[in-house]
Amino acid sequence: MKIGIIGAGNIGGNLTRRLTALGHDVSVANSRGPETLRELAEETGATAVRAEEAAKGAEVVVVTVPLKAVPNLPSGLLDGAAEGVAVIDTGNYYPKERDGRIAAIEDEGLTESRWTEQHLGHPVIKAFNGTYAQDILERPRPAGSPDRLALPVAGDDEAAKAKVRALIDELGFDTVDAGGIDDSWHQQPDTPVYGLRAGVEAVRKALAEASPERPASFRG
């Protein structure tokens, strides 16, 4: 598949490494320009591009930038993407450490991915937000392995969700359907599933145990 990755931090960089190794055609962008991604491109065979170009022709686009940077992404970011593009949002809201207070999330009760979706003007699938970046490289396992990790995946577009779940399976991880984007608070920071390294049943249990109450440490 043609895949665009916007953000080349720990998650974006390691997804670039794995997806190129699996044979996908990956374009990767960051906020500082393609020249700063030369080493990653040389290492992986990915194409370093400007953010405006990352989604061109892409069947999957991964948006993996700090939440506070989402409003600064280029307008029309997804205009050139393939029809039916699946957009993966890996983001988390860290008001105290990084993002500042976002009123729509705290006062209006939007989930962080719904907020991101509104800025992008396109439905998103929330995945990888509680995944350790190193596990993307070190913890893939064949289907059926007893120690295969499972990742929660939330989203409203069932076709896009199925595409993302199939891609995660190809990467070597099981998935659990975590509901729609309005349910994605079940996997936000400080919930039982966030950072959980476990299989399908434990992930389902952790999702069910989540509280919609945002703890004080994650409020601005």
C-alpha positions as a printed Julia matrix, in Angstrom:
220×3 Matrix{Float64}:
   0.0     0.0    0.0
   0.94    3.62  -0.34
   1.18    5.01   3.21
   1.83    8.56   4.39
   3.27    9.23   7.84
   3.07   12.75   9.25
   5.36   13.01  12.24
   8.71   11.28  12.53
   9.13   10.97  16.28
   9.41    7.64  18.08
   6.1     6.17  16.84
   6.28    7.69  13.36
   9.92    6.7   12.89
   9.4     3.1   13.99
   6.25    2.7   11.89
   8.29    3.97   8.95
  10.91    1.3    9.66
   8.42   -1.55   9.97
   6.1    -0.61   7.13
   8.91   -0.15   4.62
  10.37   -3.52   5.72
   6.96   -5.07   4.95
   7.17   -3.69   1.43
   4.82   -0.72   1.67
   5.52    2.51  -0.23
   5.99    5.01   2.61
   6.24    8.78   2.45
   7.25   10.45   5.72
   7.08   14.09   6.76
   7.75   16.22   9.81
   7.43   19.87  10.76
  11.05   20.7    9.97
  11.24   19.66   6.31
  12.36   16.61   4.32
  16.07   17.46   4.52
  15.94   16.67   8.26
  14.65   13.17   7.47
  17.5    12.16   5.15
  18.94    9.59   7.57
  15.58    7.9    8.15
  14.9     7.85   4.41
  18.32    6.35   3.67
  17.9     3.75   6.41
  14.43    2.64   5.37
  13.91    3.48   1.72
  10.98    5.72   2.62
  10.52    8.97   0.71
  11.0    12.12   2.78
   8.45   14.77   1.75
   6.86   17.98   2.96
   3.75   17.49   5.13
   1.58   18.87   2.3
   2.7    15.96   0.09
   2.61   13.08   2.58
  -0.97   12.02   1.89
  -0.78   12.23  -1.91
  -2.21    8.99  -3.29
  -2.06    7.35   0.16
  -4.46    4.58   1.17
  -3.45    4.99   4.83
  -2.23    8.19   6.5
  -0.76    8.16  10.01
  -0.97   11.45  11.92
   1.47   11.16  14.8
   2.2    14.68  16.01
   1.75   16.38  19.4
  -1.9    17.33  19.91
  -1.03   21.02  20.14
   0.48   20.79  16.62
  -2.69   19.45  14.97
  -4.23   22.9   14.27
  -0.97   23.92  12.57
  -1.04   21.08  10.04
  -1.45   22.3    6.45
  -5.05   22.86   5.4
  -6.26   20.37   2.81
  -3.76   17.86   4.16
  -5.8    14.9    2.9
  -7.05   16.41  -0.36
  -4.8    14.29  -2.57
  -5.25   11.03  -0.68
  -6.73    7.92  -2.28
 -10.48    7.45  -2.15
 -11.47    5.76   1.1
  -8.2     6.71   2.83
  -7.92    5.48   6.42
  -6.44    8.12   8.73
  -4.77    6.83  11.89
  -4.55    9.22  14.85
  -1.95    8.19  17.44
  -2.36   11.34  19.53
  -2.79   11.91  23.25
  -3.73   14.98  25.27
  -1.05   16.0   27.78
  -2.22   19.43  29.0
   0.33   19.87  31.76
   3.41   18.43  30.09
   3.04   19.63  26.51
  -0.24   20.69  24.94
  -1.71   23.37  27.2
  -5.4    23.49  28.0
  -7.77   22.66  25.12
 -11.24   23.91  26.04
 -13.14   21.74  23.54
 -11.73   18.63  25.21
 -12.09   19.74  28.82
 -15.23   21.9   28.72
 -17.2    20.46  25.81
 -16.26   16.85  26.48
 -14.86   16.04  23.05
 -12.55   13.05  22.98
  -9.08   14.02  21.86
  -9.5    12.08  18.61
 -12.85   13.76  17.85
 -11.09   17.1   18.31
  -8.32   16.0   15.94
 -10.9    14.71  13.45
 -12.62   18.1   13.39
  -9.35   19.87  12.63
  -8.44   17.42   9.87
 -11.94   17.48   8.36
 -11.83   13.69   7.98
 -12.78   10.7   10.14
  -9.9     9.14  12.06
  -9.1     5.76  13.53
  -7.43    5.94  16.95
  -4.6     3.43  17.3
  -1.04    3.16  18.65
  -1.68    5.95  21.18
  -0.83    3.73  24.17
   1.8     1.63  22.4
   5.46    1.78  23.39
   7.39    2.84  20.29
  10.08    0.23  20.88
   7.47   -2.54  20.92
   6.67   -1.74  17.28
  10.19   -2.95  16.48
  10.73   -5.58  19.15
   7.36   -7.18  19.97
   5.75   -8.3   16.67
   4.63  -11.94  16.82
   2.99  -14.28  14.31
  -0.79  -14.67  14.56
  -1.74  -17.18  17.23
   1.41  -16.68  19.33
   0.58  -16.84  23.05
   2.59  -13.69  23.79
   1.21  -11.61  20.91
   0.22   -8.13  22.1
  -3.19   -6.62  21.31
  -3.88   -2.97  20.55
  -7.23   -1.17  20.98
  -8.57    0.46  17.82
 -11.44    2.97  17.85
 -13.24    4.67  14.97
 -16.59    5.35  13.34
 -15.74    4.35   9.75
 -16.0     0.55   9.74
 -14.23    0.1    6.39
 -11.32    2.28   7.48
 -11.19    0.51  10.84
 -11.01   -2.87   9.1
  -8.15   -1.61   6.91
  -6.23   -0.36   9.95
  -6.82   -3.58  11.91
  -5.53   -5.62   8.96
  -2.41   -3.44   8.78
  -1.78   -3.85  12.52
  -2.18   -7.62  12.13
   0.43   -7.49   9.35
   2.72   -5.58  11.72
   2.47   -8.5   14.16
  -0.15   -7.45  16.7
  -3.73   -8.45  17.49
  -6.43   -5.79  17.74
  -9.53   -5.18  19.84
 -12.42   -3.08  18.52
 -12.72   -0.28  21.08
 -15.88    1.24  19.6
 -16.39    4.61  17.94
 -14.42    7.82  18.33
 -16.77    9.01  21.08
 -15.76    5.83  22.96
 -12.05    6.42  22.5
 -11.7     7.89  26.01
 -11.45    4.23  27.06
  -7.86    4.26  25.74
  -6.69    7.78  26.62
  -3.75    8.38  29.01
  -4.13    7.06  32.57
  -6.77    4.47  31.63
  -6.14    0.78  32.4
  -5.38   -0.09  28.76
  -2.95    2.78  28.18
   0.53    1.27  27.94
  -0.8    -2.22  28.68
   1.31   -5.0   27.21
  -1.18   -7.85  27.04
  -3.31  -10.03  24.81
  -6.86   -9.68  23.52
  -8.8   -10.71  26.62
  -6.79   -8.51  28.99
  -7.15   -5.55  26.63
 -10.93   -6.06  26.43
 -11.11   -6.2   30.24
  -9.0    -3.05  30.61
 -11.17   -1.14  28.14
 -14.28   -2.13  30.09
 -12.74   -0.91  33.36
 -11.97    2.62  32.1
 -13.63    5.64  33.7
 -14.72    8.65  31.61
 -13.56   10.91  34.46
 -10.37   12.65  33.33
  -7.98   12.59  36.31
  -6.65   15.87  37.66
  -3.15   15.07  36.42
  -4.52   15.06  32.85
  -6.52   18.29  33.09
  -5.18   21.68  32.22
